[in-house]
Amino acid sequence: MTDTTPAVALSNVRKTFPLTGGALLPVLDVAAMSLPPATWTALKGRSGSGKTTLLNLIAGISRPTSGTIAIGGEDIVAMSEVRRDAFRARHVGYVFQTFNLLPALNAAENVMLAMMFASAVPRREHRRRAETILSRLGLGARLTHLPHRLSRGEQQRVAIARALANDPPLILADEPCASLDAQTAREVLTEFWSVCQQDGKTVLVVSHEDVALAAAHCVLDMTEINRADGQRRAA
């Protein structure tokens, strides 16, 4: 029997930030959103429309003001901070647009570091798994290179490998190629898509790159799903 549980499900998710004087600024208001397992969804929208806020809420990095967010059927909003952090380490991979690699660690070590925060991979397998993922992303000859000896495209591939390290079912990527030239962006996104498709990952990527939009099973526009954005622009 096929499991029909959504990979991600949001219901009445709202996020507000306090302003001086006690007023509240509505940043996100999503009535409903659902991502099927093993699909690639591209998220687009203007700057300030709530894209990064949405990804951070789904990742459990921040909490919504109200509403529920279920990852694989588990409500992360109801979890304690400690449990939510542990859940994210095992179930969610996050690719940041600024790479966030540690400069003193080489490519393989940056990927291995992610495995220290989850029990998904036995410690004795950390190096072999890091090297395997990096090789799949075309970095088999760059395993011992420090970040400053890698091109920006190579650094992003390391960041992608780090997000895949614990074999999470859900991958979130926040404009992963925003700082890359067009050709490198296409190459990185193509490799990213290929690996995620082979491994049956659910991917939610914020991107305006044609290759990301073309590869997506679904394209979501923040102007259509975030009611708070529309309210702010109408005000």
C-alpha positions as CSV (number, residue, x, y, z in Angstrom):
1,M,0.0,0.0,0.0
2,T,1.4,3.4,-1.0
3,D,2.1,5.9,1.8
4,T,0.3,9.1,0.9
5,T,1.6,11.1,3.8
6,P,2.9,14.5,2.5
7,A,6.6,15.2,2.9
8,V,5.7,18.6,4.1
9,A,2.3,20.0,5.2
10,L,1.5,23.5,6.5
11,S,-1.8,24.5,7.9
12,N,-2.7,28.1,8.9
13,V,0.9,29.0,9.4
14,R,1.5,32.6,10.5
15,K,4.6,34.5,11.4
16,T,4.7,38.0,12.8
17,F,7.4,40.2,14.2
18,P,6.9,42.8,16.9
19,L,7.3,46.5,16.1
20,T,8.0,49.5,18.3
21,G,4.9,50.4,20.2
22,G,3.5,46.9,20.4
23,A,2.3,46.6,16.8
24,L,2.9,43.3,14.9
25,L,4.3,43.0,11.4
26,P,2.7,40.1,9.5
27,V,5.5,38.4,7.5
28,L,4.0,35.1,6.6
29,D,0.4,33.8,6.4
30,V,0.0,30.5,4.6
31,A,-3.4,28.9,4.8
32,A,-2.3,25.5,3.4
33,M,0.7,24.1,1.6
34,S,1.7,20.5,0.8
35,L,4.6,18.8,-0.9
36,P,4.3,15.2,-2.0
37,P,7.2,12.8,-1.3
38,A,10.0,12.5,-3.9
39,T,9.1,15.7,-5.8
40,W,11.0,18.8,-6.7
41,T,9.2,22.1,-6.0
42,A,10.6,25.5,-7.0
43,L,9.6,28.5,-5.0
44,K,9.8,32.0,-6.6
45,G,8.8,35.5,-5.5
46,R,10.1,39.0,-5.2
47,S,12.6,40.0,-2.6
48,G,10.9,40.3,0.8
49,S,8.0,38.1,0.0
50,G,8.7,35.6,2.7
51,K,10.6,32.9,0.9
52,T,13.5,32.5,3.4
53,T,11.1,32.9,6.3
54,L,9.1,30.0,4.9
55,L,12.1,27.8,4.5
56,N,13.4,28.6,8.0
57,L,10.0,27.6,9.5
58,I,9.9,24.3,7.5
59,A,13.4,23.6,8.7
60,G,12.5,24.3,12.3
61,I,15.1,27.0,12.6
62,S,12.4,29.4,13.7
63,R,8.9,28.8,15.1
64,P,5.6,30.1,13.6
65,T,3.5,32.5,15.6
66,S,0.6,30.0,15.0
67,G,-0.3,27.0,12.9
68,T,1.1,23.5,12.3
69,I,4.0,22.3,10.2
70,A,4.3,18.6,9.6
71,I,7.4,16.9,8.2
72,G,6.7,13.3,7.2
73,G,3.6,13.4,9.4
74,E,5.3,14.8,12.5
75,D,4.4,18.2,13.8
76,I,7.6,20.0,14.4
77,V,5.9,23.0,16.0
78,A,4.8,20.8,18.9
79,M,8.4,19.6,19.5
80,S,10.7,21.0,22.2
81,E,13.7,23.0,20.8
82,V,16.1,20.1,21.6
83,R,13.9,17.5,19.9
84,R,13.3,19.8,16.9
85,D,17.1,20.3,16.5
86,A,17.7,16.6,16.5
87,F,14.8,16.0,14.1
88,R,16.2,18.6,11.7
89,A,19.6,17.0,11.7
90,R,18.2,13.7,10.7
91,H,15.3,14.6,8.5
92,V,16.1,18.0,6.8
93,G,19.1,19.1,4.7
94,Y,19.5,22.8,4.2
95,V,21.5,24.4,1.4
96,F,22.3,28.0,2.2
97,Q,23.1,30.5,-0.6
98,T,26.2,31.8,1.3
99,F,27.6,28.2,1.5
100,N,28.6,28.6,5.3
101,L,31.6,26.3,5.0
102,L,34.2,26.3,7.8
103,P,37.4,27.7,6.4
104,A,39.7,25.5,8.5
105,L,38.1,22.2,7.3
106,N,38.6,20.6,3.9
107,A,35.8,19.6,1.7
108,A,35.4,16.1,3.1
109,E,35.6,17.4,6.7
110,N,32.9,20.0,6.1
111,V,30.6,17.2,5.0
112,M,31.6,14.9,7.8
113,L,30.9,17.6,10.4
114,A,27.2,17.4,9.5
115,M,27.1,13.8,10.4
116,M,28.3,14.6,14.0
117,F,24.9,16.1,14.8
118,A,22.8,13.0,13.9
119,S,22.9,9.3,14.4
120,A,22.1,8.5,10.8
121,V,25.5,7.3,9.8
122,P,27.9,5.2,12.0
123,R,31.0,7.2,12.9
124,R,33.3,4.7,11.1
125,E,31.4,5.4,7.9
126,H,31.6,9.2,8.0
127,R,34.6,9.7,5.8
128,R,33.6,7.1,3.2
129,R,30.1,8.6,2.9
130,A,31.5,12.2,2.6
131,E,33.8,11.1,-0.1
132,T,31.1,9.2,-2.0
133,I,28.7,12.1,-2.0
134,L,31.4,14.6,-3.0
135,S,32.4,12.3,-5.9
136,R,28.8,12.1,-7.1
137,L,28.8,15.9,-7.3
138,G,32.0,15.9,-9.3
139,L,34.5,16.7,-6.5
140,G,36.3,13.4,-6.2
141,A,39.6,15.2,-6.9
142,R,38.9,18.0,-4.4
143,L,38.3,16.0,-1.2
144,T,41.2,17.5,0.8
145,H,41.0,21.0,-0.6
146,L,40.2,23.8,1.9
147,P,37.3,26.2,0.9
148,H,39.6,29.0,-0.2
149,R,41.2,26.6,-2.8
150,L,37.8,25.8,-4.3
151,S,35.9,27.8,-6.9
152,R,32.5,29.2,-5.9
153,G,30.7,26.5,-7.8
154,E,32.8,23.8,-6.0
155,Q,32.1,25.4,-2.7
156,Q,28.4,25.2,-3.4
157,R,28.7,21.5,-4.3
158,V,30.3,20.9,-0.9
159,A,27.4,22.7,0.7
160,I,25.0,20.5,-1.2
161,A,26.9,17.4,-0.2
162,R,26.8,18.5,3.5
163,A,23.0,18.9,3.2
164,L,22.8,15.3,1.9
165,A,25.2,13.9,4.4
166,N,22.6,12.3,6.8
167,D,20.5,11.0,4.0
168,P,17.5,13.3,4.9
169,P,14.2,12.8,3.0
170,L,13.7,16.6,2.7
171,I,16.1,19.0,1.1
172,L,15.6,22.8,1.4
173,A,17.7,25.2,-0.7
174,D,17.6,28.9,-0.4
175,E,18.7,30.4,-3.8
176,P,21.7,28.0,-3.8
177,C,23.2,29.5,-7.0
178,A,22.5,33.2,-6.4
179,S,26.2,34.1,-6.3
180,L,27.3,31.9,-9.2
181,D,27.6,32.8,-12.9
182,A,24.9,31.5,-15.2
183,Q,26.9,28.5,-16.6
184,T,28.1,27.4,-13.2
185,A,24.6,27.7,-11.7
186,R,23.2,25.5,-14.5
187,E,25.9,22.9,-13.8
188,V,25.4,22.9,-10.1
189,L,21.6,22.7,-10.2
190,T,21.7,19.9,-12.8
191,E,24.0,17.8,-10.5
192,F,21.9,18.7,-7.5
193,W,18.7,17.7,-9.3
194,S,20.2,14.5,-10.5
195,V,21.4,13.3,-7.1
196,C,18.2,14.2,-5.4
197,Q,16.1,12.4,-8.1
198,Q,18.3,9.3,-7.9
199,D,17.9,9.2,-4.1
200,G,14.1,10.0,-4.1
201,K,14.5,13.2,-2.1
202,T,11.8,15.8,-1.7
203,V,13.2,19.2,-2.7
204,L,12.0,22.7,-2.1
205,V,14.3,25.2,-3.7
206,V,14.0,29.0,-3.8
207,S,15.3,29.9,-7.3
208,H,14.7,31.9,-10.4
209,E,17.1,29.8,-12.5
210,D,15.5,28.4,-15.6
211,V,17.0,25.0,-15.0
212,A,15.5,24.8,-11.5
213,L,12.1,25.9,-12.7
214,A,12.2,23.6,-15.7
215,A,13.1,20.6,-13.6
216,A,10.4,21.2,-11.0
217,H,7.3,19.1,-10.7
218,C,5.6,22.2,-9.3
219,V,6.4,25.9,-9.2
220,L,4.9,28.0,-6.3
221,D,4.7,31.7,-6.3
222,M,4.9,33.5,-2.9
223,T,2.4,36.2,-4.1
224,E,-0.2,33.4,-4.4
225,I,0.5,31.4,-1.2
226,N,1.5,34.2,1.3
227,R,-1.5,36.3,2.2
228,A,0.7,38.5,4.5
229,D,2.7,39.7,1.5
230,G,-0.4,40.7,-0.3
231,Q,-1.7,42.5,2.8
232,R,1.5,44.5,3.1
233,R,1.6,45.6,-0.5
234,A,-2.1,46.6,-0.3
235,A,-1.5,48.7,2.8
